[in-house]
Amino acid sequence: MATKVVKFGGSSLADAKQIQKAAAIIKADPERRYVVPSAPGKRFSDDIKVTDMLYTCYDLAEQGLDFSDALDAIQARYNDIISGLGMDFSLQAEFSEIAENFKKRAGKDYAASRGEYLNGKVIAAYLGFPFVDAAEVIFFQPDGSLNDEKTEKVLRERLSVLENAVIPGFYGCGADGYVKTFSRGGSDVTGSIVAGAVKASLYENWTDVSGFLVADPRIVDDPAVIRTITYTELRELSYMGASVLHEAAIFPVRSAGIPINIRNTNAPDEPGTMIVPDSTDEELSAYTITGIAGKKDFTSINIHKDLMNSQIGFCRDVLNVLSEHQIPLEHMPSSIDSMTVIVDSAHLNGLEDEIRTEIIKAVQPDSIETEDGIALIAVVGRGMCRTRGVAARIFAALAHAHINVRMIDQGSSELNVIVAVKETDFEQAIRCIYEMFVNSVA
């Protein structure tokens, strides 16, 4: 029998009603054998996530203040879930242990991880599945990185004798033997690690959206859903700000060639988005592009010098100045007598004048100018290399809206085209590109 690993996000497990939906999804397919839950998320817009409640509670403990009321509020949240599920089940022993460990200053990672741990206990009992504590099967190196080899070995051995299991997300065991968490969104990573260890046929990631969207719904009204996307396309879009899946969750399954399916807990009949290996034979998107994403707050440094192309090491010398200040390079379009470097404005951190002076000293340019308030927009799609005139259509869409393009950059893979515009034109630019490539062919 094929094996599926299913991860449910916080909004999918926020209360008893949501957990019942998740349980119905799990039970509907016997191939859904291993479950990775997040901590309960918000039940409504002004609600507080359980993880944030735990942080607040532990802050009181660290200050030596009475945290009993804060912990009681968290316990009440779980008791409401248990009651709503109609279960004869208690977390009293677990909360007593948490209280003792808080008094002993067990650490913020331990505190934050208890949301997933407790939810895992409840869901395992509700499903009738064994509970596997992530701290017993997921391990970190002394530098904080995942101990891949040990984790895969121990996790595979543990799950090989279990037909089903619930493994809470977000945490594992640090090299010092204490609980350590991934960064926020780390339950995605846990699900991916479990899928890789059991060589799953599919990793299902259940959330509150019906897949990955072509554009940000805060900018474009009701954007289309991407039905199929490759790992590489997802990385390009995620880097430029699109966010559905934790970036680090891609790697454990990508190396094993396991597809990821983003699904909606509240609309389980919708197919969602399938994230597939780069060598996939899956058909292309219905549109020339796969997605549009972008970020603001960049600075361009424009350098001009006649006969720049004949000066050996010119670009290297400019980049060395940035490197010495630990400033990463985003893009570097150039021509025969000029080059532009685009950097994240936050990394400049008030060093503009100093960097300008050092570049002048290093390469003696004829002129150097900086411009703040730049936004970058990535238009991504594996179908672009098969279609003529993609860049021309982008320019046409922006020109029609009277938006000036500050820079254009296309990788040799022809997987993406990146344009720079003024921040004030950012949202309108995305809407224009979406209209050109999606609405005009819909």
MIPA-434149 format. One line per 10 residues: number of its first residue (from 1); their letters; for each residue x, y, z of N, C-alpha, C. Coordinates in steps of 0.05 Angstrom, whole numbers. Example, Ala and Ser with C-alpha at 12.3 -4.5 7.8 and 13.67 -1.06 7.14 Angstrom:
BEGIN
1) as) 264/-114/156/246/-90/156/264/-66/156 ~ 257/-45/142/273/-21/143/258/1/157
***
This chain:
BEGIN
1) matkvvkfgg) 17/-24/0/0/0/0/17/25/0 ~ 10/44/-17/25/69/-17/21/84/10 ~ 40/101/16/39/115/41/38/145/37 ~ 20/158/50/18/187/49/23/199/77 ~ 39/220/78/43/235/103/25/260/101 ~ 10/266/121/-8/289/121/-1/308/144 ~ 3/333/137/9/354/156/-14/373/157 ~ -23/381/181/-45/400/183/-35/425/198 ~ -41/448/186/-32/473/198/-50/482/221 ~ -42/503/234/-55/512/258/-84/520/254
11) ssladakqiq) -91/533/231/-118/540/226/-136/516/221 ~ -123/494/212/-138/469/207/-144/454/232 ~ -131/462/254/-134/447/280/-140/467/303 ~ -153/489/296/-157/511/316/-177/504/337 ~ -196/486/331/-216/479/351/-227/451/344 ~ -246/442/360/-256/414/356/-269/410/329 ~ -283/430/319/-296/428/293/-276/424/271 ~ -254/439/272/-233/437/252/-219/410/254 ~ -214/400/278/-201/374/282/-218/352/271 ~ -244/355/275/-263/334/263/-261/334/233
21) kaaaiikadp) -258/357/220/-254/358/191/-228/344/183 ~ -207/349/198/-181/337/193/-183/307/196 ~ -196/298/217/-198/269/222/-214/255/200 ~ -235/269/190/-251/257/168/-234/254/143 ~ -216/274/138/-198/273/115/-179/249/118 ~ -168/246/141/-149/224/147/-162/197/143 ~ -186/194/155/-199/168/154/-210/161/126 ~ -214/182/109/-225/177/83/-205/163/64 ~ -180/162/71/-160/149/54/-141/133/72 ~ -141/106/70/-124/90/87/-94/94/81
31) erryvvpsap) -88/106/58/-60/112/52/-49/135/69 ~ -66/151/82/-58/173/99/-51/161/126 ~ -26/152/129/-18/136/152/-4/152/174 ~ 10/173/167/26/188/187/17/217/187 ~ 11/227/211/-1/253/214/18/271/229 ~ 22/295/218/39/315/231/22/340/237 ~ 15/344/263/-2/367/270/14/392/279 ~ 3/415/274/13/440/285/-2/445/312 ~ 5/466/326/-9/475/350/-35/489/340 ~ -56/489/357/-80/503/349/-75/533/342
41) gkrfsddikv) -86/541/319/-82/568/310/-106/586/319 ~ -110/607/305/-131/626/312/-159/614/303 ~ -178/617/321/-206/609/315/-221/631/302 ~ -212/655/306/-225/679/294/-203/700/292 ~ -209/722/278/-188/742/272/-173/753/296 ~ -188/758/318/-175/771/341/-165/750/362 ~ -167/725/355/-158/704/373/-128/703/375 ~ -118/688/394/-89/685/399/-81/656/394 ~ -60/652/378/-50/625/373/-39/613/399 ~ -42/587/402/-33/573/427/-2/577/430
51) tdmlytcydl) 13/577/408/42/581/410/48/608/422 ~ 34/628/414/38/655/425/30/656/455 ~ 9/642/462/0/640/490/23/627/507 ~ 35/607/496/57/593/510/82/611/513 ~ 88/627/493/110/646/495/105/666/518 ~ 80/676/518/73/696/539/75/683/567 ~ 65/659/569/65/645/595/94/640/604 ~ 111/631/586/138/626/594/154/651/601 ~ 147/673/587/160/699/595/155/706/624 ~ 131/700/633/124/705/662/141/687/679
61) aeqgldfsda) 143/662/671/159/643/687/188/651/688 ~ 199/661/666/227/669/665/232/693/684 ~ 212/710/687/214/733/704/209/727/733 ~ 203/701/739/197/693/766/170/702/775 ~ 152/708/756/125/717/763/105/693/762 ~ 82/697/774/61/676/774/50/673/746 ~ 53/649/735/44/643/708/20/624/708 ~ 9/618/731/-12/597/733/-37/605/717 ~ -45/630/719/-69/638/704/-65/635/673 ~ -41/643/664/-35/641/636/-34/612/627
71) ldaiqarynd) -23/594/643/-23/566/636/-51/554/638 ~ -67/563/657/-94/553/660/-110/560/635 ~ -105/584/623/-119/592/599/-113/574/576 ~ -87/565/574/-79/547/553/-92/520/557 ~ -93/511/582/-106/485/588/-136/486/582 ~ -148/509/588/-177/512/582/-182/510/552 ~ -163/520/536/-166/519/507/-166/490/498 ~ -147/474/509/-147/445/501/-171/430/513 ~ -179/438/536/-203/424/548/-228/430/531 ~ -230/453/520/-252/460/502/-251/441/477
81) iisglgmdfs) -227/437/466/-224/419/443/-232/391/450 ~ -222/381/473/-228/354/482/-258/350/486 ~ -270/370/499/-299/369/504/-314/369/478 ~ -306/386/459/-320/388/434/-317/363/417 ~ -296/348/422/-292/322/407/-307/299/421 ~ -319/305/445/-333/284/460/-315/262/470 ~ -291/270/478/-271/250/487/-270/247/517 ~ -264/223/526/-258/219/555/-228/218/557 ~ -216/242/559/-187/244/557/-178/268/573 ~ -155/266/585/-145/287/602/-115/293/596
91) lqaefseiae) -109/319/597/-81/328/594/-70/338/620 ~ -83/331/642/-75/342/668/-46/335/675 ~ -38/310/670/-10/302/676/10/318/660 ~ 3/322/634/21/337/617/24/366/626 ~ 1/378/634/3/406/643/18/409/669 ~ 15/389/687/30/389/712/60/388/706 ~ 68/371/687/96/369/679/106/395/666 ~ 90/407/649/97/433/637/101/454/658 ~ 84/455/678/86/475/700/113/472/714 ~ 120/447/720/145/442/734/169/450/717
101) nfkkragkdy) 168/444/691/190/450/674/192/480/669 ~ 170/494/669/171/523/667/184/535/692 ~ 178/524/715/191/534/739/221/529/739 ~ 230/508/725/258/501/723/272/516/699 ~ 256/534/686/267/549/663/277/530/641 ~ 259/514/631/266/493/611/273/505/584 ~ 267/531/580/275/544/555/251/551/537 ~ 256/572/521/234/581/503/227/560/482 ~ 247/546/473/241/525/452/223/504/464 ~ 228/495/489/211/476/502/183/487/504
111) aasrgeylng) 181/512/513/155/524/517/139/525/491 ~ 152/535/470/138/538/444/130/511/433 ~ 145/490/438/139/464/426/115/450/439 ~ 107/459/462/86/445/477/59/447/462 ~ 55/467/446/30/469/431/26/446/412 ~ 47/439/397/46/416/379/45/390/395 ~ 61/389/416/61/364/432/34/358/443 ~ 21/377/456/-6/373/467/-27/367/446 ~ -26/381/424/-45/376/403/-41/349/391 ~ -16/341/389/-10/314/379/-22/292/397
121) kviaaylgfp) -20/297/423/-31/278/442/-61/275/439 ~ -75/298/436/-104/298/433/-112/284/407 ~ -99/292/385/-106/281/358/-100/251/357 ~ -78/242/369/-71/214/369/-93/198/383 ~ -102/209/406/-123/195/421/-149/195/406 ~ -156/217/392/-181/219/378/-181/200/354 ~ -158/197/340/-156/179/317/-152/150/325 ~ -142/146/349/-134/119/357/-107/110/345 ~ -90/130/340/-64/125/329/-43/127/351 ~ -20/113/349/2/116/368/13/145/366
131) fvdaaeviff) 23/155/389/36/181/390/66/177/391 ~ 80/191/374/109/189/373/120/217/379 ~ 133/221/401/144/247/409/167/254/389 ~ 164/277/377/185/286/357/212/288/370 ~ 214/293/395/240/296/409/254/269/410 ~ 240/247/404/253/221/405/262/211/378 ~ 254/226/356/260/217/329/272/238/311 ~ 272/263/319/284/284/303/306/298/318 ~ 329/300/306/353/308/320/368/331/306 ~ 380/349/322/394/372/312/424/369/318
141) qpdgslndek) 441/382/301/469/383/305/475/405/325 ~ 500/406/336/508/427/354/504/455/343 ~ 507/458/316/504/485/304/475/492/298 ~ 457/475/306/428/481/303/416/470/277 ~ 433/459/260/422/447/235/412/419/240 ~ 395/409/222/384/383/226/405/361/223 ~ 404/342/240/422/318/238/407/298/220 ~ 411/302/194/395/287/174/399/257/177 ~ 424/248/179/429/219/179/417/205/203 ~ 421/216/227/410/204/251/380/205/251
151) tekvlrerls) 369/228/243/340/231/242/327/211/224 ~ 337/208/200/325/190/181/327/161/191 ~ 349/153/202/353/126/212/334/120/235 ~ 333/137/255/316/132/279/286/134/271 ~ 279/154/255/251/157/248/241/134/231 ~ 258/125/212/250/102/195/246/77/212 ~ 265/72/230/262/48/247/238/49/265 ~ 232/73/276/209/75/294/183/72/279 ~ 180/84/256/155/83/241/151/57/226 ~ 173/42/221/171/17/206/153/-4/220
161) vlenavipgf) 150/-2/246/134/-21/261/107/-9/269 ~ 101/15/259/75/28/265/59/32/239 ~ 36/20/238/18/24/214/10/52/211 ~ 5/66/234/-3/94/234/11/107/257 ~ 14/134/256/25/148/279/20/178/276 ~ 20/192/299/19/221/300/46/231/310 ~ 59/247/295/85/259/302/82/289/302 ~ 83/302/326/79/331/326/101/346/311 ~ 93/368/298/112/383/283/127/404/299 ~ 146/417/286/159/442/297/183/437/315
171) ygcgadgyvk) 187/413/325/209/411/344/222/383/342 ~ 245/381/356/260/356/358/278/358/382 ~ 300/343/381/318/342/404/345/355/396 ~ 353/375/412/379/388/406/402/371/414 ~ 426/379/405/450/364/411/456/362/441 ~ 444/382/456/448/381/485/428/364/500 ~ 410/351/484/390/334/496/364/348/504 ~ 363/374/500/339/390/506/322/395/480 ~ 297/400/484/279/406/462/289/430/446 ~ 289/427/420/296/449/402/275/452/380
181) tfsrggsdvt) 268/476/373/248/480/352/260/489/326 ~ 245/484/304/252/496/279/242/525/280 ~ 247/540/259/237/567/258/206/565/255 ~ 192/588/258/163/588/255/155/577/228 ~ 135/560/228/127/547/203/141/520/201 ~ 156/512/222/172/488/221/157/462/220 ~ 130/462/225/115/438/223/115/428/194 ~ 117/446/175/120/439/147/146/422/143 ~ 167/430/157/192/416/155/190/388/167 ~ 177/386/190/173/360/202/159/341/184
191) gsivagavka) 137/350/171/122/334/153/139/324/130 ~ 156/341/120/174/334/98/195/314/106 ~ 205/317/130/225/298/141/212/270/144 ~ 188/269/155/174/244/159/169/231/131 ~ 159/247/112/154/236/85/179/224/73 ~ 201/238/76/226/228/65/235/202/79 ~ 232/201/105/241/178/120/225/152/113 ~ 199/155/109/183/131/103/179/127/73 ~ 194/143/57/192/142/28/163/143/19 ~ 149/164/28/121/167/22/116/171/-8
201) slyenwtdvs) 93/163/-17/85/168/-45/76/197/-49 ~ 67/210/-27/57/237/-29/58/250/-1 ~ 65/275/0/64/291/24/42/311/21 ~ 20/308/36/-3/326/35/0/347/57 ~ -1/372/49/1/394/68/-26/409/68 ~ -41/405/90/-68/416/91/-68/442/106 ~ -80/462/94/-80/489/105/-107/502/101 ~ -108/529/101/-134/542/98/-137/556/71 ~ -121/548/51/-123/558/24/-124/535/5 ~ -136/539/-18/-139/517/-38/-116/515/-57
211) gflvadpriv) -92/517/-46/-68/515/-63/-53/541/-65 ~ -32/539/-81/-14/561/-86/-26/580/-107 ~ -27/605/-102/-41/624/-120/-21/637/-140 ~ -31/644/-163/-15/656/-184/-3/683/-174 ~ -19/697/-158/-10/723/-147/-21/727/-119 ~ -10/747/-105/-18/753/-78/-47/763/-78 ~ -65/749/-63/-93/757/-63/-98/784/-50 ~ -78/794/-35/-80/821/-24/-76/843/-45 ~ -66/834/-68/-60/853/-90/-79/848/-114 ~ -83/823/-120/-100/815/-143/-126/803/-132
221) ddpavirtit) -149/812/-140/-174/801/-131/-178/772/-142 ~ -183/753/-124/-190/726/-131/-171/714/-152 ~ -145/713/-146/-126/702/-166/-130/672/-171 ~ -123/663/-194/-125/635/-201/-107/618/-184 ~ -114/592/-181/-98/573/-167/-78/560/-186 ~ -54/556/-177/-34/542/-193/-39/512/-188 ~ -45/497/-209/-51/469/-205/-26/452/-203 ~ -6/458/-218/20/443/-217/43/462/-218 ~ 62/458/-201/86/476/-200/110/458/-193 ~ 133/464/-205/157/449/-199/171/460/-174
231) ytelrelsym) 188/444/-162/203/453/-138/219/479/-145 ~ 231/480/-169/247/503/-176/230/528/-178 ~ 207/526/-191/189/548/-193/180/558/-166 ~ 174/539/-148/166/546/-121/188/561/-106 ~ 212/552/-109/235/566/-96/237/594/-106 ~ 235/598/-132/237/625/-144/215/643/-132 ~ 191/633/-131/168/650/-121/171/654/-91 ~ 179/634/-76/182/637/-47/203/657/-40 ~ 225/656/-55/247/675/-51/238/704/-54 ~ 219/708/-73/209/735/-79/184/742/-63
241) gasvlheaai) 179/726/-42/158/735/-23/133/719/-22 ~ 128/701/-42/104/685/-41/106/665/-18 ~ 85/661/-3/88/645/21/63/627/25 ~ 67/601/22/47/581/29/61/559/45 ~ 85/552/36/100/530/48/127/539/58 ~ 135/530/82/161/536/93/182/528/73 ~ 201/546/66/221/540/46/237/515/52 ~ 245/511/77/262/488/84/247/462/80 ~ 220/463/78/204/438/75/207/426/48 ~ 218/441/29/221/431/2/243/410/0
251) fpvrsagipi) 265/414/14/289/398/8/288/369/15 ~ 277/360/39/276/332/45/260/315/25 ~ 238/327/14/222/312/-5/233/315/-33 ~ 245/337/-39/255/342/-66/277/321/-72 ~ 295/317/-53/317/298/-58/306/269/-62 ~ 283/264/-50/271/237/-53/252/235/-76 ~ 247/258/-89/228/258/-112/199/254/-104 ~ 192/263/-79/165/260/-69/149/285/-75 ~ 127/284/-88/110/307/-93/96/317/-68 ~ 90/343/-67/75/355/-45/49/365/-56
261) nirntnapde) 27/360/-41/1/369/-49/-9/389/-28 ~ -12/414/-36/-24/435/-18/-54/433/-20 ~ -68/428/2/-97/424/1/-110/442/22 ~ -137/445/19/-153/462/37/-170/444/55 ~ -165/446/81/-180/430/100/-210/436/99 ~ -217/461/92/-245/469/91/-258/464/64 ~ -242/455/45/-253/448/18/-238/424/8 ~ -241/401/22/-225/377/16/-229/365/-12 ~ -250/372/-25/-255/361/-52/-239/376/-74 ~ -229/399/-67/-213/414/-86/-185/402/-89
271) pgtmivpdst) -174/400/-113/-148/386/-117/-124/401/-106 ~ -126/427/-102/-104/442/-92/-81/445/-112 ~ -57/448/-102/-33/451/-119/-15/427/-114 ~ -5/416/-137/14/394/-135/42/406/-141 ~ 60/402/-122/88/410/-125/104/386/-133 ~ 116/386/-157/128/362/-168/157/366/-174 ~ 172/343/-178/200/346/-185/204/361/-211 ~ 228/373/-213/234/390/-236/233/375/-262 ~ 238/349/-261/239/333/-286/212/322/-293 ~ 191/333/-281/164/323/-284/155/323/-314
281) deelsaytit) 138/304/-320/125/304/-347/97/316/-345 ~ 90/328/-322/64/340/-318/60/362/-339 ~ 35/365/-348/29/385/-367/34/413/-356 ~ 39/432/-373/45/459/-365/19/473/-354 ~ 24/496/-342/1/512/-332/-17/520/-356 ~ -41/526/-349/-60/536/-370/-51/563/-380 ~ -33/576/-366/-23/602/-374/6/600/-380 ~ 17/620/-395/45/620/-402/62/621/-377 ~ 53/636/-357/68/639/-332/56/620/-311 ~ 72/614/-290/62/599/-268/54/617/-245
291) giagkkdfts) 70/637/-239/63/655/-217/78/682/-218 ~ 68/700/-202/80/727/-200/84/733/-170 ~ 107/742/-163/112/750/-135/132/773/-135 ~ 133/787/-113/152/809/-111/157/819/-83 ~ 177/836/-80/184/848/-55/192/877/-58 ~ 188/892/-37/196/920/-38/222/924/-22 ~ 230/950/-20/252/959/-3/279/950/-13 ~ 285/956/-39/311/952/-50/324/978/-58 ~ 351/978/-60/366/1001/-69/383/993/-92 ~ 383/1010/-113/401/1005/-136/425/1025/-135
301) inihkdlmns) 448/1014/-140/473/1030/-142/481/1029/-171 ~ 479/1051/-185/485/1053/-214/512/1065/-218 ~ 529/1050/-231/557/1058/-235/563/1060/-265 ~ 574/1082/-274/581/1086/-302/611/1093/-305 ~ 623/1080/-325/651/1088/-332/656/1080/-361 ~ 665/1099/-376/672/1094/-404/693/1072/-406 ~ 690/1054/-425/708/1032/-429/710/1013/-405 ~ 689/1012/-390/688/994/-366/695/966/-374 ~ 685/957/-397/689/930/-406/718/922/-409 ~ 735/942/-414/764/936/-418/780/937/-393
311) qigfcrdvln) 767/945/-370/782/946/-345/779/920/-330 ~ 800/904/-329/800/878/-317/793/880/-287 ~ 773/863/-279/766/862/-251/747/884/-241 ~ 736/899/-259/719/922/-251/695/912/-234 ~ 680/893/-244/657/883/-229/666/870/-203 ~ 688/855/-204/698/842/-180/705/862/-158 ~ 717/884/-166/725/904/-146/700/917/-134 ~ 679/922/-149/654/933/-138/642/913/-119 ~ 641/888/-127/628/868/-109/645/863/-84 ~ 671/866/-86/688/863/-62/680/884/-40
321) vlsehqiple) 673/908/-49/664/928/-30/640/919/-15 ~ 620/908/-29/596/898/-16/602/874/2 ~ 619/857/-8/627/833/7/639/840/34 ~ 657/860/34/670/868/59/651/879/79 ~ 628/888/70/607/898/89/585/878/93 ~ 589/853/84/570/832/88/543/839/76 ~ 543/851/52/518/859/38/514/840/15 ~ 493/823/16/488/805/-6/477/819/-31 ~ 484/808/-54/476/820/-80/450/806/-89 ~ 430/823/-97/406/812/-108/408/808/-138
331) hmpssidsmt) 415/829/-152/417/828/-182/439/847/-191 ~ 450/841/-215/472/857/-226/470/859/-256 ~ 450/874/-266/449/878/-295/471/897/-304 ~ 482/894/-328/504/911/-337/503/915/-367 ~ 518/936/-376/522/941/-404/551/946/-409 ~ 558/955/-433/587/958/-439/601/979/-422 ~ 587/1000/-414/599/1022/-399/586/1026/-372 ~ 569/1009/-364/556/1013/-338/547/987/-325 ~ 544/988/-299/533/965/-284/516/975/-261 ~ 496/959/-254/479/966/-232/479/943/-212
341) vivdsahlng) 482/949/-187/478/928/-167/454/935/-150 ~ 437/915/-146/413/919/-131/415/903/-105 ~ 411/916/-83/414/904/-56/390/910/-39 ~ 385/893/-19/364/897/0/371/922/17 ~ 354/942/17/360/967/31/366/963/60 ~ 354/943/73/358/938/101/387/931/107 ~ 401/918/88/428/909/92/448/933/90 ~ 439/954/77/457/978/75/459/991/103 ~ 437/992/118/438/1000/146/454/1026/150 ~ 448/1047/134/462/1073/137/490/1074/127
351) ledeirteii) 498/1054/111/526/1053/101/528/1064/72 ~ 507/1076/62/507/1085/34/531/1103/27 ~ 536/1123/43/558/1142/37/585/1128/39 ~ 588/1111/59/614/1097/62/619/1078/38 ~ 598/1063/30/601/1045/7/606/1060/-19 ~ 592/1082/-22/596/1099/-46/625/1108/-47 ~ 636/1117/-25/664/1127/-24/683/1104/-30 ~ 678/1080/-20/696/1058/-25/695/1048/-54 ~ 671/1049/-66/669/1042/-94/684/1062/-112 ~ 682/1087/-105/696/1108/-120/727/1103/-118
361) kavqpdsiet) 736/1096/-94/764/1091/-90/773/1066/-105 ~ 755/1046/-106/763/1020/-118/764/1021/-149 ~ 745/1035/-162/743/1033/-191/743/1060/-206 ~ 743/1083/-191/744/1109/-203/723/1113/-225 ~ 697/1109/-219/677/1112/-239/673/1140/-249 ~ 662/1144/-273/655/1171/-282/632/1182/-267 ~ 613/1164/-259/591/1173/-242/580/1149/-226 ~ 568/1156/-204/555/1135/-187/530/1147/-174 ~ 508/1134/-177/483/1144/-166/469/1121/-151 ~ 455/1128/-130/439/1108/-115/410/1116/-116
371) edgialiavv) 393/1097/-117/364/1102/-117/350/1083/-98 ~ 336/1094/-79/320/1078/-60/292/1074/-70 ~ 276/1059/-55/248/1055/-62/243/1039/-86 ~ 260/1018/-90/257/1000/-113/243/975/-104 ~ 225/965/-122/212/939/-117/219/920/-140 ~ 222/895/-133/228/874/-152/204/856/-156 ~ 198/849/-181/176/831/-187/186/808/-204 ~ 181/784/-195/189/760/-210/165/748/-225 ~ 168/744/-250/148/730/-266/160/703/-273 ~ 148/681/-262/160/655/-262/143/635/-278
381) grgmcrtrgv) 156/618/-293/141/597/-307/158/580/-325 ~ 156/554/-323/172/536/-340/162/536/-369 ~ 138/547/-374/128/549/-401/138/574/-416 ~ 152/592/-401/161/616/-414/182/612/-435 ~ 200/592/-431/221/587/-450/210/576/-476 ~ 185/566/-476/173/555/-500/156/575/-514 ~ 154/599/-503/136/619/-514/151/644/-522 ~ 147/653/-546/161/677/-556/147/702/-545 ~ 163/723/-540/152/749/-534/142/753/-505 ~ 151/736/-486/142/739/-459/152/766/-447
391) aarifaalah) 177/773/-451/187/798/-440/173/822/-454 ~ 168/819/-479/154/841/-494/126/845/-483 ~ 112/823/-475/86/826/-464/86/839/-436 ~ 107/832/-421/111/845/-394/114/875/-398 ~ 132/883/-416/137/911/-422/112/925/-431 ~ 97/911/-449/72/923/-460/52/928/-438 ~ 49/909/-420/30/912/-398/38/935/-380 ~ 63/938/-374/72/960/-356/71/987/-371 ~ 78/987/-396/78/1012/-411/49/1022/-414 ~ 30/1004/-417/2/1012/-420/-8/1026/-394
401) ahinvrmidq) 4/1018/-371/-3/1030/-345/15/1053/-338 ~ 32/1061/-357/51/1084/-353/70/1078/-330 ~ 79/1053/-328/98/1045/-307/125/1042/-319 ~ 145/1057/-309/172/1056/-319/187/1032/-307 ~ 200/1017/-324/216/994/-315/244/1004/-310 ~ 253/1000/-285/280/1009/-277/302/989/-285 ~ 294/963/-287/314/942/-293/299/917/-301 ~ 311/902/-319/300/875/-326/323/855/-326 ~ 317/832/-315/338/811/-313/325/784/-319 ~ 337/769/-337/326/742/-343/348/722/-341
411) gsselnviva) 343/701/-325/363/680/-321/367/663/-347 ~ 389/650/-349/395/634/-373/376/610/-375 ~ 364/602/-353/345/580/-354/319/588/-366 ~ 314/615/-369/289/626/-379/265/617/-362 ~ 271/611/-337/249/604/-319/235/628/-307 ~ 250/650/-306/238/674/-294/248/700/-307 ~ 232/720/-305/240/747/-314/235/765/-289 ~ 255/781/-282/253/798/-259/254/827/-269 ~ 234/843/-261/234/871/-268/235/888/-242 ~ 248/911/-244/248/930/-222/231/954/-229
421) vketdfeqai) 215/962/-210/198/986/-213/199/1002/-188 ~ 189/1026/-189/187/1042/-164/167/1029/-145 ~ 172/1031/-119/154/1019/-100/126/1029/-103 ~ 123/1054/-110/96/1066/-113/80/1053/-136 ~ 94/1039/-154/81/1025/-177/79/995/-172 ~ 87/985/-149/90/957/-145/64/941/-149 ~ 43/949/-134/18/934/-135/5/936/-162 ~ 5/960/-174/-7/963/-201/8/947/-222 ~ 35/945/-219/50/930/-238/43/900/-237 ~ 40/890/-213/32/861/-210/4/857/-222
431) rciyemfvns) -14/875/-217/-41/872/-228/-41/873/-259 ~ -24/891/-270/-22/893/-300/-11/867/-312 ~ 10/856/-300/22/832/-310/2/808/-308 ~ -12/807/-285/-32/786/-282/-54/788/-303 ~ -63/813/-308/-83/817/-328/-74/808/-356 ~ -49/814/-362/-38/807/-388/-36/777/-392 ~ -26/762/-372/-20/734/-376/-42/715/-366 ~ -60/724/-349/-81/707/-338/-109/715/-347 ~ -117/738/-340/-144/746/-346/-149/748/-376 ~ -129/756/-391/-133/760/-420/-136/733/-435
441) va) -128/711/-422/-131/685/-435/-151/667/-420 ~ -162/678/-398/-180/661/-382/-206/657/-397
***
